[in-house]
Amino acid sequence: MGIIKKDILIGFLVAIFATFGGVFLYLEYFSKYSFQDTLKMIEEGKLYGKVLSLAAIPNLLVFFVYIKKKQDARAKGVLLATIMIAFITLILKFF
Protein backbone atom coordinates (compact mmCIF):
# COMPACT_ATOMS: atom_id res chain seq x y z
CA MET A 1 0.00 0.00 0.00
CA GLY A 2 2.87 2.39 0.78
CA ILE A 3 4.45 1.98 -2.64
CA ILE A 4 1.21 3.05 -4.34
CA LYS A 5 1.05 6.24 -2.27
CA LYS A 6 4.67 6.94 -3.12
CA ASP A 7 3.95 6.51 -6.84
CA ILE A 8 0.92 8.80 -6.63
CA LEU A 9 3.10 11.43 -4.93
CA ILE A 10 5.77 11.04 -7.61
CA GLY A 11 3.16 11.48 -10.35
CA PHE A 12 1.74 14.51 -8.57
CA LEU A 13 5.16 16.16 -8.22
CA VAL A 14 6.11 15.40 -11.82
CA ALA A 15 2.85 17.01 -12.98
CA ILE A 16 3.49 20.12 -10.87
CA PHE A 17 7.02 20.32 -12.29
CA ALA A 18 5.65 19.86 -15.83
CA THR A 19 3.17 22.68 -15.22
CA PHE A 20 5.90 25.03 -14.04
CA GLY A 21 7.95 23.93 -17.02
CA GLY A 22 4.99 24.78 -19.23
CA VAL A 23 4.74 28.25 -17.67
CA PHE A 24 8.45 28.81 -18.24
CA LEU A 25 8.28 27.60 -21.85
CA TYR A 26 5.29 29.80 -22.55
CA LEU A 27 6.86 32.89 -21.00
CA GLU A 28 10.32 32.34 -22.45
CA TYR A 29 9.69 31.01 -25.95
CA PHE A 30 6.10 31.68 -27.03
CA SER A 31 5.72 35.23 -25.78
CA LYS A 32 7.11 37.93 -28.05
CA TYR A 33 7.98 40.04 -25.00
CA SER A 34 10.74 39.54 -22.45
CA PHE A 35 10.23 37.24 -19.48
CA GLN A 36 9.79 40.12 -17.00
CA ASP A 37 7.51 42.09 -19.35
CA THR A 38 5.31 39.07 -19.87
CA LEU A 39 5.06 38.48 -16.11
CA LYS A 40 4.10 42.12 -15.64
CA MET A 41 1.42 41.88 -18.36
CA ILE A 42 0.00 38.71 -16.79
CA GLU A 43 -0.16 40.44 -13.41
CA GLU A 44 -1.74 43.62 -14.79
CA GLY A 45 -4.27 41.71 -16.86
CA LYS A 46 -4.97 39.18 -14.12
CA LEU A 47 -4.34 36.39 -16.60
CA TYR A 48 -3.01 33.89 -14.05
CA GLY A 49 -5.77 31.37 -14.69
CA LYS A 50 -5.39 31.43 -18.45
CA VAL A 51 -1.62 31.02 -18.33
CA LEU A 52 -1.94 28.28 -15.72
CA SER A 53 -4.43 26.35 -17.82
CA LEU A 54 -2.16 26.58 -20.88
CA ALA A 55 0.81 25.54 -18.78
CA ALA A 56 -0.99 22.37 -17.67
CA ILE A 57 -0.94 20.98 -21.23
CA PRO A 58 2.38 19.13 -20.68
CA ASN A 59 0.54 17.11 -18.01
CA LEU A 60 -1.31 15.41 -20.85
CA LEU A 61 1.96 14.12 -22.25
CA VAL A 62 3.16 12.98 -18.83
CA PHE A 63 -0.16 11.24 -18.17
CA PHE A 64 -0.04 9.27 -21.41
CA VAL A 65 3.60 8.29 -20.86
CA TYR A 66 2.67 6.84 -17.49
CA ILE A 67 -0.34 5.03 -18.96
CA LYS A 68 1.81 3.63 -21.79
CA LYS A 69 4.36 2.37 -19.24
CA LYS A 70 1.52 0.85 -17.19
CA GLN A 71 2.36 3.02 -14.18
CA ASP A 72 -1.23 3.67 -13.24
CA ALA A 73 -0.52 4.98 -9.73
CA ARG A 74 1.74 7.70 -11.11
CA ALA A 75 -0.88 8.52 -13.75
CA LYS A 76 -3.37 8.97 -10.88
CA GLY A 77 -0.97 11.47 -9.29
CA VAL A 78 -0.79 13.41 -12.56
CA LEU A 79 -4.58 13.37 -12.76
CA LEU A 80 -4.88 14.65 -9.18
CA ALA A 81 -2.44 17.48 -9.89
CA THR A 82 -4.31 18.40 -13.08
CA ILE A 83 -7.62 18.48 -11.21
CA MET A 84 -6.02 20.68 -8.56
CA ILE A 85 -4.70 23.04 -11.25
CA ALA A 86 -8.16 23.16 -12.84
CA PHE A 87 -9.67 24.01 -9.44
CA ILE A 88 -7.09 26.77 -8.88
CA THR A 89 -7.83 28.10 -12.38
CA LEU A 90 -11.53 28.18 -11.54
CA ILE A 91 -10.85 30.08 -8.32
CA LEU A 92 -8.58 32.57 -10.10
CA LYS A 93 -11.26 33.18 -12.72
CA PHE A 94 -13.68 34.50 -10.10
CA PHE A 95 -11.21 36.44 -7.93
C-alpha positions as CSV (number, residue, x, y, z in Angstrom):
1,M,0.0,0.0,0.0
2,G,2.9,2.4,0.8
3,I,4.4,2.0,-2.6
4,I,1.2,3.0,-4.3
5,K,1.0,6.2,-2.3
6,K,4.7,6.9,-3.1
7,D,3.9,6.5,-6.8
8,I,0.9,8.8,-6.6
9,L,3.1,11.4,-4.9
10,I,5.8,11.0,-7.6
11,G,3.2,11.5,-10.3
12,F,1.7,14.5,-8.6
13,L,5.2,16.2,-8.2
14,V,6.1,15.4,-11.8
15,A,2.8,17.0,-13.0
16,I,3.5,20.1,-10.9
17,F,7.0,20.3,-12.3
18,A,5.6,19.9,-15.8
19,T,3.2,22.7,-15.2
20,F,5.9,25.0,-14.0
21,G,8.0,23.9,-17.0
22,G,5.0,24.8,-19.2
23,V,4.7,28.2,-17.7
24,F,8.4,28.8,-18.2
25,L,8.3,27.6,-21.9
26,Y,5.3,29.8,-22.6
27,L,6.9,32.9,-21.0
28,E,10.3,32.3,-22.5
29,Y,9.7,31.0,-25.9
30,F,6.1,31.7,-27.0
31,S,5.7,35.2,-25.8
32,K,7.1,37.9,-28.0
33,Y,8.0,40.0,-25.0
34,S,10.7,39.5,-22.5
35,F,10.2,37.2,-19.5
36,Q,9.8,40.1,-17.0
37,D,7.5,42.1,-19.3
38,T,5.3,39.1,-19.9
39,L,5.1,38.5,-16.1
40,K,4.1,42.1,-15.6
41,M,1.4,41.9,-18.4
42,I,0.0,38.7,-16.8
43,E,-0.2,40.4,-13.4
44,E,-1.7,43.6,-14.8
45,G,-4.3,41.7,-16.9
46,K,-5.0,39.2,-14.1
47,L,-4.3,36.4,-16.6
48,Y,-3.0,33.9,-14.1
49,G,-5.8,31.4,-14.7
50,K,-5.4,31.4,-18.5
51,V,-1.6,31.0,-18.3
52,L,-1.9,28.3,-15.7
53,S,-4.4,26.3,-17.8
54,L,-2.2,26.6,-20.9
55,A,0.8,25.5,-18.8
56,A,-1.0,22.4,-17.7
57,I,-0.9,21.0,-21.2
58,P,2.4,19.1,-20.7
59,N,0.5,17.1,-18.0
60,L,-1.3,15.4,-20.8
61,L,2.0,14.1,-22.3
62,V,3.2,13.0,-18.8
63,F,-0.2,11.2,-18.2
64,F,0.0,9.3,-21.4
65,V,3.6,8.3,-20.9
66,Y,2.7,6.8,-17.5
67,I,-0.3,5.0,-19.0
68,K,1.8,3.6,-21.8
69,K,4.4,2.4,-19.2
70,K,1.5,0.8,-17.2
71,Q,2.4,3.0,-14.2
72,D,-1.2,3.7,-13.2
73,A,-0.5,5.0,-9.7
74,R,1.7,7.7,-11.1
75,A,-0.9,8.5,-13.7
76,K,-3.4,9.0,-10.9
77,G,-1.0,11.5,-9.3
78,V,-0.8,13.4,-12.6
79,L,-4.6,13.4,-12.8
80,L,-4.9,14.6,-9.2
81,A,-2.4,17.5,-9.9
82,T,-4.3,18.4,-13.1
83,I,-7.6,18.5,-11.2
84,M,-6.0,20.7,-8.6
85,I,-4.7,23.0,-11.2
86,A,-8.2,23.2,-12.8
87,F,-9.7,24.0,-9.4
88,I,-7.1,26.8,-8.9
89,T,-7.8,28.1,-12.4
90,L,-11.5,28.2,-11.5
91,I,-10.9,30.1,-8.3
92,L,-8.6,32.6,-10.1
93,K,-11.3,33.2,-12.7
94,F,-13.7,34.5,-10.1
95,F,-11.2,36.4,-7.9
